[in-house]
Structures are given as structure tokens and as C-alpha cells.
Amino acid sequence: MDEKLICLQLGALLHDIGKIVRRAGLDSKEHSKAGSNYLKNNNLLADRYKEIYDTIDYHHAKYLSSADLKEDSLAYIVYEADNIASGIDRVKYEDKQIRGNEMDSLNSIFNVIRIEKNNLKKTFKLFDFDKNGFNMPTSNSIKLINSDYKKIIDHIKDNLNSFKENINPEKLAIVLEACCSYFPSSSYVDTPDISYYDHVKLTAAISACFYLYDKENNIQNFKEEYFSDIDRNKKKFLLVSGEFSGIQNFIYTISSKMAMKSLRGRSFYLELFAEHIIDEILSTLELSRINLLYSGGSHFYLLLPNTEKIKEILDTYKEKINNFILEKMGTIIYFEMVYTETSAEELGNGLSKEIKTENKVGELFRETSSKVSKGKLSRYSLEQLKELFDENSSLNKIYSYTEECTICKKAEDESILKKNALDFDEEEGIELCSSCRGYIDLGKEVSSLYYSNNDKFIIEKECENFISALSFSISFITYEKR
């Protein structure tokens, strides 16, 4: 990854760390100064990333306007990304009010849904780093104190020290997700329901988009671009949505024999498939999962730079994925991926307006979702359709030595069906293709996790036990609690 991009995203992830320092009672200065001073005094950053201090010191207009910075300083990018991620520069109020040791906790987002029928105000307790726990909001009154934030900043400091020389944005994001997901980014707003982690992660994602867009378009004067002459209507971003179609048909294409193992394996396989697609796209673009907005249910959203190169990569990758699906699984499932161009004004939900009268972000997601729905109605490229309608193509040709798989009815080499059948109880009487055999084996392994102490697995490609139908093998390893 580009070293300057690494520095930028690290700076964006750390730009508000002074809030934690202040709330821990370690420094009474304004949070921009408190943050940079803390990192400097504890020597937590390698010298090659010293520009991060500028992104922390000057991420607010009143400091940036008088700063003596170069025109290509990364601080200008983080400043504007922070504004967009906030929707409004609300953090400026934090330093103007003095509160005791008590601070507001993170509100549940469900507090603002159907307010007329929902009188309960629920908040989150500070998470205690229990990876097996689940933090549910409670109606009990919760106030965070200095010692709570002291634990958080100590955890961050310990981790920054441990990987100081080989730090990267994804490592830091994992640390922040673990300890910063259950307290608010800004306490002094009407509804503090945005976590600190979500705010800094989004700031880093937006920063990366700005940087790569500007690099592609040879924009080097960041001061003019993001501070003195801002054009927030320029379409610098792509909201990307990827989704599988036909999930129910694929998962429930099962025989009553070996049903649960097959169902479990197919469901898990699709989740892994979606995660693999995400990682492949981000890796190709030299980005990390910081630019992943959401992933779940074999569906995901990415925030990417709006460049022709990236659009071409997305279109090519969509074609590649569906070629694989057609070859291995047929037409039972389909992968759709679309993108919508958007601007800082829209991402910031009407950033230039003091009073917001429109839900621009909601409209952006609705437009993208509509494109996905339309895409599902016109599957496949021209080349793929030619293959599908050619009875002699590799997708359709049936050989004399093939028979039907008992479960999915797909044609398979008779010798493979017989070989796979030998591994199961003869009374079952099932002859399996390589794909269904792979799903059942995967379902068995997933099931075994429930009865063991294992909570980690390794995915390997082309390893000794490589299953061509699944394109990967999974090794489950024992995790020893420390």
C-alpha cells in the first residue's frame, strides 16, 4: 500500500484520540492538542508517520486556518473527511463545556424509532473486551467515568507500542473496534448514538477515497481542494453494493438425507464467498476493510473512490465471479454488483445546510438498492448468455459417463459420484457430486465448532486437501484462552 495513504488513514483513525485522553482525565487541553501530545509523550508513532500529528492538531477549521502547512498536507483531507463523517462539525462544542467525572454513554439507535410508542431510553455499558459476550443496551442509567476511559486509552497505548514499527490501518482499526464501539463519538449532541469507532472508521474511509481520487486526477493542492475553495458537489465517491440472488434456492436445494449438514455448509459457504469477494476487491485497490461499510447475509456495501480504473475493476470482477458461479453451480445463484456516484454534499447528508430538510444518505442507498433490483432482472453479459444458449458449450455439454447428483441433480462423472458415496452410510443411498460433498464436509466442520473450544479457522487455497468445487479448504484450529 502507498505509504502516504497508510499515514493518511492512520491519522484519520487517530484524529479524535484526544477525546479519550480528555475523558480519561489525563489532559484538560482541547482534544486536538491533548491527542497529539499524548502520542508524542508516549512515543507511540514511528518517525515516518510524524505527519499524523498534523492531522490530529489541525482537524478543525479554527486551527487549520492559521496553520503553517504545505499545500499537500494530509491534514486538509482529514479535516474535510471529518466534516463529512460528522454531517456537521459538532465536536467543537465538546471543549467548551466542563463536566465532572461523569459522561454520557452511547444511546441505542432504536431510541429514535417510533418515538411515539417508545418511551424507553436505552444505552450501552462500556464493553469489557469479552469476545464471547454480547453487549445489549439497557434502560438502566449508565454514566461513564474517567477510569472507564483510562482502561480504553491504556489498551490503545499497549497495542500501539506492540506494533509500532509495522503498524497499518487495518490493525489499528481492529484495536479500535474492540475498545471504542460502545461510547459516543460526541456527547454534546441531541442524540449521542454514533460510536467513536464508527466515526473515525468512516473518516478514514472517506480520506482514502479523497486521496486515491486526487492521485488519479493529479490533484496535489489539498489546501485549495478541501479548505479554501471546496466543491462539495464533485462526485468523488462510489457507493458499491454487492449481493447474491437466489440464496434461498441455493441453500435449500437439499435432500432429506444429510439435510442439516448440507444446509449449514451451503449457508456458511455463501458467507465466506461474500467475504472473499470483499477482500479481493479491496486488495486489488490497495485498500483495507476500513472501506467496508456493511457486510452480512451475503450482501455488502463499500465506499470507494470514483475513478474509471476502479469502475473497470468492479465490472471485470463481477464478470469473473459470475463465470465461476456458472461453471461450478449453474444458474441457481447470481452475483450482482452495482455502484452509484456520489458527492461530499450527499454523503454528509446536506453538509452545506445548517438545517437538514432531506435525507440525502437514505436516498443514496435507495437509489443503489434500486439498481441492484434492476440488475437482477437482466442477468449475465452477452458472452455469458452465448455460453448459456450454446448446447455444446462447456456449461451445457453432457457426457455419456455422467449421472445425476442425488441432492442437486447436477450432472457429474459417475466415478466421482460412486467414490463420494463410499464415504457415507450405504443405507443412505446417496451419490454426491464434488460440490455437494464439499458443502456437507463444510457443514460437519462448522457443526464441530459448537462442541469444541475452537473459534478460529484458516482458509487455504490449493492446499493438500483442496476441494475444487469450493475453491478452498478450511482448517479449524484450536484456540487456547490466555
Buried (B, 14 or more C-beta within 10 A) or exposed (E): BEEEBBBBBBBBBBBBBBBBBBBBEBBEBBBBBBBBBBBEEEEBBEEEBEBBBBBBBBBBEEBBEEBEBEEBBBBBBBBBBBBBBBBBBBBBEBBEEEEEEEBBBBBBEEBEEEEEEEEEEBBBBBBEEEEEEEBEBBEEEBEBBBEBBBBBBEBBBEBBEEEEEEBEBBBBBEBBEBBBBBBBBBBBBEEBBBBBBBBBBBBBBBBBBBBBBBBBEEBEBBBEBBBEEBEBEBBBBBBBBBBBBBBEEBBEBBBEBBBEBBBBBBBBBBEBBBBBBBEEBBEEBEBBBBBBBEBEEBBBBBBBBBBEEBBEBBEEBBBEBBBEBBEBBBBBBBBBBBBBEBBBBBBBBBBEEEEEEEEBBEEBBEBBBEBBEEBBEEBBEEEBEEBBEEEEEEBEEEEEEBBEBBBBEBBBBBEBBEBBBEEBEEEEEBBBBBBBBBBBBBBBBBBEEEEEEBEEBEBEEEEEEEBEBBBBBBEBEEEEEE
